[in-house]
Amino acid sequence: MFDWLNSLLGRSEAPPSAQVEIYTWQTCPYCIRAKLLLWWKKVEFTEYKIDGDGAARMKMAERASGRKTVPQIFVNNQHIGGCDELYALDAKGNLDPLLAQPSNQAAQG
C-alpha cells in the first residue's frame, strides 16, 4: 500500500544478495542499531548471539582481527567492523553496492 515510500525514504525495493553475518549481544544498543539498518535495507542476515559464550567471542575476535566488541559485522566474509563503520559505509553510499554483491562463500560462524 505504501511501497512508494520505500524509494522516497531510500529503502531498497529488492532484498540485497550478499551474505551478512553479525555477532551480537542481546541488549547491546549498538547491535540493535546495526540490525535496524540491515532490516531497513531488507538484508537477510545470520546473527550470532554471543552473550556469555566465551568460545564464540574468541571465534568472533579471530575473524575480526582481534576486535572483541560487539557488534562485529561481515559482508561476504569481509570484515566491515562495528555499528559505526556500518553507518559510515551507508553515509558514503558504499553500503548498498557492497550488499548487492552476491555471496560466493558459506557462513563461517
C-alpha positions as YAML, in Angstrom:
chain: A
units: angstrom
residues:
- id: 1
  name: MET
  ca: [0.00, 0.00, 0.00]
- id: 2
  name: PHE
  ca: [2.76, 2.46, 0.88]
- id: 3
  name: ASP
  ca: [5.51, 0.94, -1.30]
- id: 4
  name: TRP
  ca: [6.15, 4.34, -2.89]
- id: 5
  name: LEU
  ca: [7.55, 5.44, 0.48]
- id: 6
  name: ASN
  ca: [10.43, 2.97, 0.11]
- id: 7
  name: SER
  ca: [12.05, 4.89, -2.72]
- id: 8
  name: LEU
  ca: [11.26, 8.25, -1.15]
- id: 9
  name: LEU
  ca: [12.92, 7.21, 2.12]
- id: 10
  name: GLY
  ca: [15.81, 5.37, 0.48]
- id: 11
  name: ARG
  ca: [14.69, 1.88, 1.39]
- id: 12
  name: SER
  ca: [15.65, -0.86, -1.07]
- id: 13
  name: GLU
  ca: [12.88, -2.37, -3.13]
- id: 14
  name: ALA
  ca: [14.57, -5.75, -3.59]
- id: 15
  name: PRO
  ca: [16.49, -7.54, -0.86]
- id: 16
  name: PRO
  ca: [20.28, -7.50, -1.28]
- id: 17
  name: SER
  ca: [22.00, -10.75, -2.21]
- id: 18
  name: ALA
  ca: [25.15, -10.53, -0.06]
- id: 19
  name: GLN
  ca: [25.75, -12.91, 2.82]
- id: 20
  name: VAL
  ca: [25.73, -10.84, 6.00]
- id: 21
  name: GLU
  ca: [26.76, -12.09, 9.43]
- id: 22
  name: ILE
  ca: [26.59, -10.13, 12.67]
- id: 23
  name: TYR
  ca: [27.88, -11.05, 16.11]
- id: 24
  name: THR
  ca: [25.74, -9.51, 18.84]
- id: 25
  name: TRP
  ca: [24.76, -9.32, 22.48]
- id: 26
  name: GLN
  ca: [21.04, -9.30, 23.04]
- id: 27
  name: THR
  ca: [20.84, -6.00, 24.94]
- id: 28
  name: CYS
  ca: [23.64, -4.11, 23.17]
- id: 29
  name: PRO
  ca: [22.25, -0.81, 21.81]
- id: 30
  name: TYR
  ca: [24.86, -0.70, 19.02]
- id: 31
  name: CYS
  ca: [23.88, -4.22, 17.95]
- id: 32
  name: ILE
  ca: [20.23, -3.21, 17.88]
- id: 33
  name: ARG
  ca: [21.06, -0.10, 15.85]
- id: 34
  name: ALA
  ca: [23.14, -2.09, 13.34]
- id: 35
  name: LYS
  ca: [20.40, -4.71, 12.93]
- id: 36
  name: LEU
  ca: [17.85, -1.92, 12.45]
- id: 37
  name: LEU
  ca: [19.83, -0.53, 9.50]
- id: 38
  name: LEU
  ca: [20.16, -4.00, 7.99]
- id: 39
  name: TRP
  ca: [16.43, -4.59, 8.50]
- id: 40
  name: TRP
  ca: [15.67, -1.22, 6.88]
- id: 41
  name: LYS
  ca: [17.68, -2.28, 3.84]
- id: 42
  name: LYS
  ca: [15.82, -5.62, 3.77]
- id: 43
  name: VAL
  ca: [19.04, -7.54, 4.40]
- id: 44
  name: GLU
  ca: [18.69, -11.13, 5.50]
- id: 45
  name: PHE
  ca: [21.50, -11.80, 7.94]
- id: 46
  name: THR
  ca: [22.82, -14.52, 10.17]
- id: 47
  name: GLU
  ca: [23.01, -13.39, 13.77]
- id: 48
  name: TYR
  ca: [25.36, -14.99, 16.25]
- id: 49
  name: LYS
  ca: [24.23, -14.10, 19.76]
- id: 50
  name: ILE
  ca: [27.35, -14.50, 21.86]
- id: 51
  name: ASP
  ca: [26.05, -13.38, 25.27]
- id: 52
  name: GLY
  ca: [28.14, -15.24, 27.87]
- id: 53
  name: ASP
  ca: [29.73, -17.56, 25.28]
- id: 54
  name: GLY
  ca: [33.49, -17.13, 25.60]
- id: 55
  name: ALA
  ca: [34.29, -19.58, 22.81]
- id: 56
  name: ALA
  ca: [32.01, -17.77, 20.37]
- id: 57
  name: ARG
  ca: [33.51, -14.43, 21.38]
- id: 58
  name: MET
  ca: [37.02, -15.78, 20.73]
- id: 59
  name: LYS
  ca: [35.94, -17.05, 17.30]
- id: 60
  name: MET
  ca: [34.47, -13.61, 16.54]
- id: 61
  name: ALA
  ca: [37.72, -11.94, 17.65]
- id: 62
  name: GLU
  ca: [39.75, -14.23, 15.39]
- id: 63
  name: ARG
  ca: [37.61, -13.30, 12.41]
- id: 64
  name: ALA
  ca: [37.59, -9.60, 13.38]
- id: 65
  name: SER
  ca: [41.38, -9.15, 13.63]
- id: 66
  name: GLY
  ca: [41.30, -9.22, 17.42]
- id: 67
  name: ARG
  ca: [38.31, -6.92, 17.96]
- id: 68
  name: LYS
  ca: [36.21, -8.15, 20.87]
- id: 69
  name: THR
  ca: [33.47, -5.51, 20.95]
- id: 70
  name: VAL
  ca: [30.02, -6.10, 19.52]
- id: 71
  name: PRO
  ca: [28.61, -5.90, 17.02]
- id: 72
  name: GLN
  ca: [31.10, -7.24, 14.53]
- id: 73
  name: ILE
  ca: [29.71, -7.35, 11.02]
- id: 74
  name: PHE
  ca: [30.84, -9.34, 7.98]
- id: 75
  name: VAL
  ca: [29.59, -9.00, 4.41]
- id: 76
  name: ASN
  ca: [30.52, -11.86, 2.10]
- id: 77
  name: ASN
  ca: [33.08, -12.94, 4.71]
- id: 78
  name: GLN
  ca: [34.72, -9.47, 4.60]
- id: 79
  name: HIS
  ca: [35.04, -7.79, 7.98]
- id: 80
  name: ILE
  ca: [33.17, -4.48, 7.95]
- id: 81
  name: GLY
  ca: [33.64, -3.57, 11.61]
- id: 82
  name: GLY
  ca: [31.02, -2.44, 14.09]
- id: 83
  name: CYS
  ca: [27.93, -0.29, 14.07]
- id: 84
  name: ASP
  ca: [29.77, 2.98, 13.46]
- id: 85
  name: GLU
  ca: [31.61, 1.55, 10.45]
- id: 86
  name: LEU
  ca: [28.36, 0.14, 9.05]
- id: 87
  name: TYR
  ca: [26.64, 3.53, 9.28]
- id: 88
  name: ALA
  ca: [29.71, 5.31, 7.86]
- id: 89
  name: LEU
  ca: [29.66, 2.99, 4.82]
- id: 90
  name: ASP
  ca: [25.99, 3.81, 4.36]
- id: 91
  name: ALA
  ca: [26.55, 7.57, 4.71]
- id: 92
  name: LYS
  ca: [29.24, 7.45, 1.99]
- id: 93
  name: GLY
  ca: [26.94, 5.48, -0.33]
- id: 94
  name: ASN
  ca: [29.21, 2.42, -0.22]
- id: 95
  name: LEU
  ca: [26.97, 0.03, 1.72]
- id: 96
  name: ASP
  ca: [24.30, -0.64, -0.91]
- id: 97
  name: PRO
  ca: [26.80, -1.67, -3.63]
- id: 98
  name: LEU
  ca: [28.55, -3.94, -1.13]
- id: 99
  name: LEU
  ca: [25.26, -5.56, -0.15]
- id: 100
  name: ALA
  ca: [24.32, -6.03, -3.81]
- id: 101
  name: GLN
  ca: [27.31, -8.29, -4.44]
- id: 102
  name: PRO
  ca: [26.28, -11.96, -4.46]
- id: 103
  name: SER
  ca: [27.85, -14.29, -1.94]
- id: 104
  name: ASN
  ca: [30.25, -17.00, -3.09]
- id: 105
  name: GLN
  ca: [31.20, -18.40, 0.30]
- id: 106
  name: ALA
  ca: [29.43, -20.34, 3.03]
- id: 107
  name: ALA
  ca: [28.98, -18.91, 6.51]
- id: 108
  name: GLN
  ca: [31.96, -19.06, 8.84]
- id: 109
  name: GLY
  ca: [30.01, -18.67, 12.12]
...
